[in-house]
Amino acid sequence: MEAKTVKIRVPGTSANLGPGFDTLGIACSCYNELELTLYRDERLEIEVYGEGAGDIPTDGRNIVWRSILRVLKRLECDNEFKGAKIVMKNDVPLSRGLGSSATAIVGGIVAANEALGAPLTGQDLLKIATDMEGHPDNVAPALFGGMTISTVKNGWPETFRFMPRLHFKMVVAIPDFYLPTKAAREVLPDKVDRSDAIFNIGSTAMLIAALLKGSKRFIYNAFDDRLHQPYRTKLIPGMQDVFKAAKDNGAMGAFLSGAGPCLIAFADNGEDNVGQAMVKAFAAHNVKAEYKVLSVDGEGAVVIG
């Protein structure tokens, strides 16, 4: 089997969107690029530029390489291709709740699949990515683009992908500190009240309906959540005040992006005013932050070279 050099672009993502804990995801217009050349001998050359340069491992621990190995083993050609050259150009911030690990996993498996002639289907790739990430909420939009609703049944992920009909931009407030996903999960309770579960089911259903229908009227309270954000508030100084500042300046709603610490607001006008207000609210709690205005990426992981 011959392998070709491929270049892949993968969007960053946001998971949960408030109430859709571990099920909802959306692809954002910030990107990581990955160039892969497979070697037949045991050579591993990894270069990292941009976000994570100097911090991301450049040896066998590298998550992109481990993702590539999953595909090689799945296709039973790991004895044929034993090494690789990987060039990573990252714009997705690390450990901020914007799916950096998902982009690495998806980038690795898509690149390896393309390098070998694309024998695996999208569902095959989703399964591999979900097994590595632990849940599909981030890997699904990174792979398919748009907005995704994902479930896992008997170990097999299923994803419904759509493009929202409601017009909006995502105003992303990026605080200047890291929050590992593990730490954000450790503060969550093992059990929740039935009333809280019912509340989140209603909010999630309302959010999806509003986005599919394009109805702005029903979205304002649809980002409310009782399953994870209240427990993570203590990890992100000023979170509720940042939410309030976004809404007071015209945002339709705001939520914690994934496990955080990034906070995202949906806005259909005045995005810079919203972003500046969110940064100012963080500053009132002695947290330095910046903001970016992003769109929904509709392509997912694509070959660009």
Secondary structure, DSSP 8 states (H G I E B T S, - for coil): -----EEEEEEEEEE-TTT-TTTEEEEEEEEEEEEEEEESSS-EEEEEEETTTTTS--STT-HHHHHHHHHHHHTT-TTT--EEEEEEEE-S-TTSSS-HHHHHHHHHHHHHHHHTT--S-HHHHHHHHHHHHSSSTTHHHHHH-SEEEEEEETTEEEEEEE--SS--EEEEEEESS---HHHHHHTS-S---HHHHHHHHHHHHHHHHHHHHT-GGGTTTTT--SSSHHHHGGGSTTHHHHHHHHHHTT-SEEEE-TTSS-EEEEESS-HHHHHHHHHHHHHTTT--EEEEEE-B-SS-SEE--
